[in-house]
Amino acid sequence: MSSRDKILAAVKKNQPPLEALPDTGSLAAIQFGNTVDKFTAVLEGIGGRVLKANTLNEVFAWVRANFTEGHRFITTIEGAADMTVLSGDEAALSLEDLEAAVIRAEFAVAENAAIWVTHASVKIRVLPFICQHLVVVLHPNDILNNMHEAYARIGKDGYGFGVFIAGPSKTADIEQSLVLGAHGPKSMTVFLLPKAQ
């Protein structure tokens, strides 16, 4: 047995017992009159931005016009003109010099501006974290009020990988100076499209 197998076996053997999820039925979850406005305000408050577009081509054109450092763009959305579409078969290392990634969100949460993405959205798990700039396409009707609604929704889905992402990467740990892009993208832009494309 390898050292790795011994460690994993020890971890598995010493796991705490499973706990049932708390009953949230009696709690009053946060509701907003306008989830788009709340999502926009929160995301902009944490360093992101929300824009509107009518078509995916407008989104792709905006990316090419606004990010000019490396000119290397990747998307997981089919039909992008002049942009590489990720198949998912690429090695993660091939993304090391990526300037911008365009992905689709499964849904978002208004109360904290988190977006939910799964393997189907990103194809390679490191994609939304290794790019310099993250661009997300989202339908306004897919913005939920709160995390209670979000967990109810993801609990019904089958997925191998899923993660909430809220805003660009940032830290103020070093000398209390805010640094963007320390652990992930320097910027996060969410495009609201009026209909699924």
C-alpha positions as CSV (number, residue, x, y, z in Angstrom):
1,M,0.0,0.0,0.0
2,S,1.4,3.4,-1.0
3,S,1.7,6.3,1.4
4,R,-1.1,8.1,-0.4
5,D,-3.4,5.1,0.0
6,K,-2.6,4.8,3.7
7,I,-3.4,8.5,4.2
8,L,-6.7,8.3,2.3
9,A,-7.6,5.1,4.2
10,A,-6.9,6.8,7.5
11,V,-9.0,9.9,6.5
12,K,-11.9,7.7,5.4
13,K,-11.8,5.6,8.6
14,N,-11.8,8.7,10.9
15,Q,-14.6,10.7,9.2
16,P,-17.3,12.1,11.5
17,P,-20.8,10.6,11.2
18,L,-23.1,12.1,8.6
19,E,-25.4,14.8,9.9
20,A,-28.8,15.5,8.6
21,L,-29.3,18.9,6.9
22,P,-30.9,21.4,9.2
23,D,-34.6,22.0,8.8
24,T,-35.0,25.4,7.2
25,G,-38.7,25.2,6.7
26,S,-39.4,27.4,9.7
27,L,-36.9,30.1,8.7
28,A,-38.0,33.1,6.7
29,A,-35.6,33.3,3.8
30,I,-34.7,36.6,2.3
31,Q,-36.8,37.7,-0.7
32,F,-36.2,40.6,-3.0
33,G,-38.7,42.5,-5.1
34,N,-36.2,42.6,-8.0
35,T,-33.6,39.9,-8.0
36,V,-31.7,41.4,-11.0
37,D,-31.3,44.8,-9.3
38,K,-30.2,43.1,-6.0
39,F,-27.7,40.8,-7.8
40,T,-26.3,43.8,-9.8
41,A,-25.8,45.9,-6.6
42,V,-24.1,43.1,-4.7
43,L,-21.8,42.0,-7.5
44,E,-20.8,45.6,-8.2
45,G,-20.2,46.1,-4.5
46,I,-17.7,43.2,-4.4
47,G,-15.8,44.4,-7.5
48,G,-17.7,42.7,-10.4
49,R,-19.9,44.3,-13.1
50,V,-23.1,43.4,-14.8
51,L,-23.8,44.3,-18.4
52,K,-26.7,43.6,-20.7
53,A,-26.5,42.1,-24.2
54,N,-29.1,40.9,-26.7
55,T,-27.0,38.2,-28.3
56,L,-24.0,36.0,-27.6
57,N,-22.2,37.6,-30.5
58,E,-22.4,41.0,-28.6
59,V,-20.8,39.3,-25.6
60,F,-17.9,37.8,-27.7
61,A,-17.4,41.1,-29.5
62,W,-17.2,43.0,-26.1
63,V,-14.6,40.5,-24.9
64,R,-12.4,41.0,-28.0
65,A,-12.7,44.8,-27.7
66,N,-12.0,45.1,-24.0
67,F,-9.3,42.6,-23.2
68,T,-6.2,43.2,-25.2
69,E,-3.3,42.0,-23.1
70,G,-2.9,38.4,-24.4
71,H,-5.5,38.1,-27.1
72,R,-6.1,34.5,-25.9
73,F,-9.8,33.9,-25.3
74,I,-11.6,30.6,-24.6
75,T,-15.3,29.8,-24.3
76,T,-17.3,26.7,-23.4
77,I,-20.3,28.1,-25.4
78,E,-20.8,26.8,-28.9
79,G,-21.0,29.2,-31.8
80,A,-18.4,31.7,-30.8
81,A,-16.9,33.4,-33.9
82,D,-13.1,34.0,-33.7
83,M,-12.9,32.4,-30.2
84,T,-11.6,29.0,-29.3
85,V,-14.4,26.7,-28.0
86,L,-13.1,24.4,-25.3
87,S,-13.9,20.7,-25.9
88,G,-12.9,19.5,-22.4
89,D,-10.3,17.2,-23.7
90,E,-7.5,19.8,-23.4
91,A,-4.9,19.5,-20.6
92,A,-5.4,22.1,-17.8
93,L,-1.9,23.2,-18.4
94,S,-2.8,24.5,-21.8
95,L,-4.9,27.2,-20.1
96,E,-1.9,28.8,-18.3
97,D,-1.7,32.0,-20.4
98,L,-5.5,32.5,-20.8
99,E,-6.6,36.1,-20.8
100,A,-10.4,35.7,-20.8
101,A,-12.9,32.8,-20.4
102,V,-16.5,33.1,-21.4
103,I,-18.8,30.6,-19.6
104,R,-22.5,30.1,-19.0
105,A,-23.8,30.1,-15.4
106,E,-26.4,27.5,-14.3
107,F,-28.0,30.2,-12.1
108,A,-27.1,33.0,-9.7
109,V,-28.1,34.1,-6.2
110,A,-29.2,37.7,-5.6
111,E,-28.3,37.9,-1.8
112,N,-24.6,37.3,-2.3
113,A,-24.1,37.6,-6.1
114,A,-22.7,34.1,-6.3
115,I,-23.0,32.2,-9.6
116,W,-23.3,28.4,-9.7
117,V,-21.3,26.6,-12.4
118,T,-20.8,22.9,-12.9
119,H,-18.6,20.7,-15.1
120,A,-21.0,21.2,-17.9
121,S,-20.4,25.0,-17.8
122,V,-16.6,25.0,-17.5
123,K,-15.5,21.6,-18.9
124,I,-12.1,21.9,-17.2
125,R,-12.4,22.7,-13.5
126,V,-9.6,25.2,-13.4
127,L,-11.0,27.4,-16.2
128,P,-12.8,30.0,-14.1
129,F,-9.9,30.4,-11.8
130,I,-6.9,30.4,-14.1
131,C,-8.1,33.1,-16.6
132,Q,-7.2,36.7,-16.1
133,H,-10.8,37.8,-16.7
134,L,-14.0,35.8,-16.3
135,V,-17.0,36.6,-18.3
136,V,-20.3,34.9,-17.4
137,V,-23.5,34.6,-19.5
138,L,-26.7,34.4,-17.4
139,H,-30.4,34.6,-18.1
140,P,-32.1,37.1,-15.7
141,N,-34.8,34.6,-14.8
142,D,-32.1,32.3,-13.4
143,I,-31.3,34.7,-10.6
144,L,-32.6,33.2,-7.3
145,N,-33.4,35.2,-4.2
146,N,-31.3,33.4,-1.6
147,M,-29.0,30.4,-0.8
148,H,-32.1,28.4,0.5
149,E,-33.4,28.4,-3.0
150,A,-30.0,27.7,-4.4
151,Y,-29.4,24.6,-2.3
152,A,-32.9,23.3,-3.1
153,R,-32.1,23.6,-6.8
154,I,-28.6,22.0,-6.7
155,G,-29.9,19.2,-4.4
156,K,-32.1,18.0,-7.3
157,D,-29.3,18.0,-9.9
158,G,-26.7,15.4,-10.6
159,Y,-23.3,16.7,-11.2
160,G,-19.7,15.7,-10.5
161,F,-18.4,19.1,-9.9
162,G,-20.0,22.4,-8.9
163,V,-18.8,25.6,-7.3
164,F,-20.2,29.0,-6.3
165,I,-18.1,32.0,-7.6
166,A,-18.8,35.5,-6.3
167,G,-16.8,38.4,-7.9
168,P,-13.2,38.7,-8.9
169,S,-10.4,37.2,-6.8
170,K,-9.3,39.6,-4.1
171,T,-7.4,39.7,-0.8
172,A,-6.2,42.3,1.6
173,D,-4.1,40.0,3.8
174,I,-0.8,41.6,2.9
175,E,-0.3,45.0,4.6
176,Q,-4.1,45.5,4.4
177,S,-3.8,46.5,0.7
178,L,-6.5,45.2,-1.6
179,V,-5.1,43.0,-4.4
180,L,-7.3,41.9,-7.2
181,G,-6.4,38.6,-9.0
182,A,-4.4,37.2,-6.3
183,H,-6.0,33.7,-6.4
184,G,-8.0,33.9,-9.6
185,P,-9.4,36.3,-12.2
186,K,-8.7,40.0,-11.9
187,S,-12.2,40.8,-13.1
188,M,-15.6,39.2,-13.4
189,T,-18.3,40.5,-15.8
190,V,-21.8,39.0,-15.9
191,F,-23.8,39.5,-19.1
192,L,-27.5,39.3,-18.8
193,L,-29.1,37.9,-21.9
194,P,-32.8,38.3,-22.4
195,K,-33.4,34.8,-23.7
196,A,-31.5,31.5,-23.8
197,Q,-29.1,31.2,-26.7
